[in-house]
């Protein structure tokens, strides 16, 4: 007994590395991306005890067969009916007279043929800049709801803006409107009284994947990062804005730059289907999918939109694949705004190759982000971007949280996905792809206005930064595949 007491730390270290060795064996069997595998090996070796904790709580990846059984919803006859009605035949896409559709035909077919997300034409949109405009538009649309309201959010706070939303939802539920709310359990900031208030008014509200031990290790890693609002099946919203006062400029010290999108038309049906898929999973109920969720649109428009969703329930990283193909299709320009730029090898190579082939590639990132590790991991990529001719701008006015891409002023992407491994492979994300040059020009103008509040990085000056900064970047680059 005395021997154990005298050598307790040595014994614990031996036990730790024995467990780490077994863990490393299983990490190797999973055949992950080599850089991600090496990152876990490194953390298991360098950080005794902590490394094992990090892996078992954040590193395990269970695919859809184990956690995300949504087959009943995906096979629903009503879902199949509207998908069949809206899906465009591949030959029709290739023969489309619209130059943008013809140019992006492979990208469109990729999304149509895998997750079965149709290209829809009958749509009109409104670009919403920052939280104040976004909340005004969402709240106005919610007050006009006649039949149902579906909300899915990563963060739902019970602050001023959150309480306004709660009151609107309760009012609509009392009027007889069906209200369903889904929030991520980890990102959530609602308190029990807020949830009880909503329930008492008849609102159905459920957390996405509650984290309870012993299920902690297999659930904590997967989060619902989407921000979706669907109203009566014909009006929808998605983008970077969560339900929180943090996004309302004028109420906080930090200016928050974000972008959201309002959609009216057939593309909302894709948002609706994604909500219903997750709702069925979260409630563990066979949801009654009704025709009213997919109503006919009573106006004629011609703005092509395709919704692309991805997550651990997907066999393929659809959003990453869509971005990869869009970058490779670029001929003139690529303009990206992202709060976290921690790309995988595919996206990084595509961007550098595009720039070296003559495409004007510009990226806006925050000067001061909201995460130390993400900031320096992002900075670790800047030198090789600049060396490839990519122009990098740091946003100085505040925190830039927008997740947007515009390519050749024709193809635009607005959504919830960051440019990092977690968004591409682990979190539930959703983006809208818009194939329209008028909207592309709006996106380009918005990007150029944001450039007025940035400072451009210079390669020679960047190389001369302090050694301490380089060490921070290198250290955080090691953990980049885990962030």
N, C-alpha and C positions, 0 to 999 in steps of 0.2 A: 504493500500500500504506500509506504514511504517512497519507494522507487517511482511510483506513478506520480506522486505529488511533486517529486523533485524534477521529473522529466515531462511534466504535463504538456508543455508547448512543443517539445520534440515529438511526442506521441500524437498530438493533434495535427502537426504538420505531416507526419507520415500517413495518418488517416486521410487528411485532406488530399494529398497527392495520389493516394490509392484510388480515392473516389474520382479525382480529376482524370486519372489514367483511364478508368472505365468510361467516364463521360466523353473523353476525347475519342475513344474507340467508337462510340455511338455517333458522335459528330461526324467522324470520317465515313461511317456507313451511310449517312444521309446524302452523300454526294452533293454537298452544297457548292455554291460558287467558291473557287479556291481562296479568294481574298477573304471571304466571310469565314471560311473554315479556319484559315490561319489567324484571323482576328480572335476567334474563340480559343484556339490553342494558346495564343499569347495571353489572353486574359486569365485562362486557367492556370498558367505557369507563373505569371508575374504577380497576380493578386491572390494569394492564398485565402481561402474561405470566401472572400468577396467574389472571386471569379466563378465559383460553383453556384453561389447565390444568383449572380447575374444570369448565368446560363439557364438554370432551372426555372427562373421566374420570367425571363424575357426571351430566351433563345430557342425554345422548343417550338417547332412548327408542325402542327397537325393539319393535314389538308382536308378538303371538303368531305371526304368519305367518313371522317371521324366526327366532325363537329357540325357541318353545315349541310344537312339534308333538306334540300328545297325542291326535290323532285315533284312532289305533289302540286306545288304551286306552278312550277314550270310546265307541267303537263296539263294544266287547266284548259278546258276547251275554249273559254272566253279569251284567255291570253293568246292561245294559238290562233283564234279567229282574227283578232285585230292585227297580230303579227303578219299573218298570211295576207291580209288586205293591204298592209302598208309596205311590205317588203318589195323592193324593186328588183326585177330580174337582172342578172349579171349582164346579159346582152344589152338590156336597155340602158344600163349604166355606161357601158362602153360606147354605145351609140348616141349618148346624150349630147345634144347640141351645145349645152352649157360648157364653156371651155374649162371652168374650174372643176366641175364634176368629172369631165373627161380626164383632166390632168390628175385628179385624185382618185380615179376609179379603183386602183388596187387597194388604197387605204379604205375606201368605202366598203369594198367587198370583204376585206379582212374583218371589219367590225360586223357586217351583216351575217357572214357565214359562220362566225365562231360564237359570240354571245347572242346572236340573233337580234341585233339592235338595228332596226330599219332606218334608212335614210328617208326623212320626211320633208316634204316641200311646203305644206300648208302651215306656215308659221310666221309670226311677227315677234319682234323682240325689243327690249329696252335695256340699254347698257346702264348699269347702276354703279356710280362711283362713290365709294366710301359708305360707312355704316348708316349715317344719317339719312341719305337718300334711299338706301336699301330698306331700312325699317319703315320709312314713310310709305314706300310702295307696297311692302308686304302687308302692313297693317291695314292699308286702304283696301287691298284685295281681300283680306280676311273678313273685313266687315261686310263685304258684298257677297260672301259665301252663301249659297242656297241649299246645298245638299251635304257636302262633306269637306273636311279639312284634314290633311295628312301632313304631319311635321316629323322630320328626322334630323337631329342635330347632334354634333359632337359635344358642344358646350351649351348648356342652358342654365343661365344664371338667374338668381332671384333678386337682382338689383333693380334699378329704376326701369330699364327697358324690358327686363324679364317680367316684372310685375305688370307692366302695361300689356304685354302679350298674354299673360295668365288671365287678366281681366277680360280681354277680347275673346279668348277661347271659352271662358266660362259664359260670357254673354251669348256667344253663338250656340254653345251646347244647350243653354236654357231656351233658346229659340227653336230647338229641335234639329239643329245641324249635327251630324255625326262628326266627332272630333277624335282623332287618334294621334298620339304623341309618342315618339320614341327618342330616347336620349342615351348617349354613351355613358355607361356606368362610371368609367374612370374620369372622363372629361366633365361629367355633370357637376353642377354647383347648386342644384335645387336642394332645399331642405324638406324634411318630412311634412311640415305644415303646408308648404307649397303644393306638394304632391297630393295631400289630402284635400286641399281646396279644389284642385282640378277634378279629382275623383268625385267629390261631393256634388259637383255640377254636372256629372255625367260624362266627363272626358275620360277616354281610355288612355292610360299612360303606362308605359313599360320601359325599364332600363334595358340597354343592349348588353348582353353577356355580363351579368353581375359577377364580381370576383369574390368567391368564397373559398377559403381553404377547406378541402384539399384540391379543389379544382383550379386554384390560383395559377399553378405553373402552366396549365394548358390554355388558359383563357386571357391572362393579363396581356399577352403579346398581341392579341387581335382586337383592334378598336375600330369603332364606326366613326370615321372621320368625315362623313358626308354632312352636307347642309342642304336639305331638300324641303321645299314647301310645295304641296300640291293642293289646289283648290278647285273643287267640282270637276276635276279631270281635264280642265281646259286651260288653267292658269298655273304656271309653275315657276319656281325660283331655285337657283343653285349658284354656288360661288364660294368665296372665302370667308363670308361674314357669319360668325356665330352669334348666339343670343347673349349679349353681354354689353354693359356700358363701356367696356374697353374699346369698342368699335365706334363709339359716338364721340366725334371730335367736338371740342368745346367743353366736355365734361371731365377730361383727363389732361395730365401734364404732357403725355406723349401723343403726338399726332399719329393717327393710325390710317395708313393708306391701304385700301382694299378695293376689290372689284367683285360685283355680283351681277347676275343676269336674270331678267324677267322674260319668260317665254309664254306665248299664247299660241295654241295650235296643237298639231298632231304629235310633236316631239314630247309634249307633256305626258303622253301615254307611256313613253319609255321611263320617265321619272316615276310614274305611277306604278309600273310593273316592278321597278327596283324597290320601291317602298313596300309593296305587298310581299315581295320575296322575303325581305328582312322582318317584316311584321309577323309573318307566319312562323319564321324561325324563332323570333324573340318570345312570342306568346305560346309557342308550342301547340298551336291550334290549327286545325284545317280551316283556313279562312274562307268565308263565303264571298267569292269574287262575283260581283254583279256587273251587268251591262252598263250601269250608270257610272261606273268607274272609268269607262272608255267611251264617252259620248262623241257624237259627230260634232265637228267644228263648223259653226254657222257663218264663217267668213272665208274669203278666198285670198290667199297670199302666196308668195313664192320665194321663201327664204329657206334653203335647204339646211337642215340640222340633223346631226346624228349624235345620239347620246352614247357614251362609252363608259362602262362601269367595270371596276375590277376589285378584287379582294381575295382572301384565302379560300373562298368558296369557288374560285375560278381555276381552271386548269392552266390557263395562260395569263401572263401579266398584260392584259389588253390595253390599258392606258399607256404603259411604257412602249408597247409595240406600235401603238398609233402615233405616239410622239416620234419614235425612231423612224417610222416610215415617212412621216410628214417632213422631218428634217432632211432625209435623203431625197425627197422630192423637190426641196427648195431650189429655186433658180436665181433669185435676186436677194432676198432678205429674210432674216430670222430675228425676231424681237421677243425676248423672254423676260418676264418679270417673275421672280420667285423669292420667297423669304429664306429658303434653304436650298442651296445648290450643292448637293452631295451625290453626283450622278454615278450610275454604274458604268462599266467599261463601254457598253454598247452606245449609250447616249453621249458619253464624253468623246468617243472616237468619231461618232457621226457629226458632232458639232465642229470638231477640229478639222475634219475632212472637208466639211461644207465650207468653212472659212478659207481653207487653203486652196479650194477650187474656185474662189472668187465670190462666194455668197457673203453679203454683209451681215455678220452675226453680232448682235448686241444683247447684253444681259444686264438687267438691273437687279442688284441684291441690296440688302440693308447694310448701312455702314455700322450700325449698332443693332444687332439682333436681340431676340429675347432668350437666347440660349448660348452660353459661353462655348460649349462643346460644338454646337452646330456652326457657330460663327467661325471658329478657327478651322474646323473641318472644311467649311466652304472656302476660306482663305487659302487652304492648301492647294486648291486647284487653279488659283488665279494665274500663277506664273506660266503654266503650260497653256492656259487659254490665251494669254497675251502673246506668247511666243507663236501661236498659231494664227495671229491676226484678229482674234475675237476681241471686241471692245467691251470692257467691263466697267459698269458705273455703280457707284455706291450711293444709295439714297440717303440724303442728309436731313431731310425735313422731319423725319420720325421713323416709325417702324413700317416697312413695306411688307404687307402680308398677302398681296394679290398673287394669284397663280394664273398667269395668262401667257399665251403665245400667239403671235400673229406672223404668218409666213407669206411672203410675196404680196402682202396687203390683200390677200384673198381667203386664206384659210386661218380661222381663229379658234382658239381653245380657251374656255373659261371653266373653272371648276374648283375642286377641292384638293387635287393632287399636287403635292410638292415635287420638286425634282430630286427625289432621294429614294433610297432603297425601301424605306418603310412604306412610303406611299405607293411605290410600284409593286411591292410584293406582299406586304403584311396587312396594312389597313384596308378597310372598305372605303373606296373613293369613287367619285363620279365627275365626269367632265362633259361639257357640250362642245361639239365640233361644228362650226358654222362655215358654210361654203358660200361666201358672198363678198364681192369686192366693195360694195358700199359699206357694209359692216366692217370689213377689213380696214377701210380707210378711217372709220371711227376709232378702231382699236389702235391704229398707227398714230393718229392724232393724240389719243390718250397717252400712249407711250412717250411721244415727243414732249408732251406737257410735263410728264414725270421727269424727263431728262433735265428739265430746268432746275429741278431740286436735287440734282446729283453732282458728284464730282467723278471725272473719268480717271481711271487708274493708268499710270504710265509704267511701261515695262522696266525701264532703267531705274526709276525711283522705287519701284516695287522690289527689285532685286537688292536695293540698298537698305531695306528695312532692317530693324534691329534683330540681332541673333536670337534674343529672347522671344520675339514674335515668331520667328521661323521654327523655334523649338516647340512652341505651343501648337503651331499648325501641324508639325510632323507628328507630335504626340496624339492630337485629336484625329489626324488622318488615319492612324492605326485603328481607331474605333469607328471610322466612318461607315463600314458595312453594318455596324450594329445600331447606329443612331436611327 
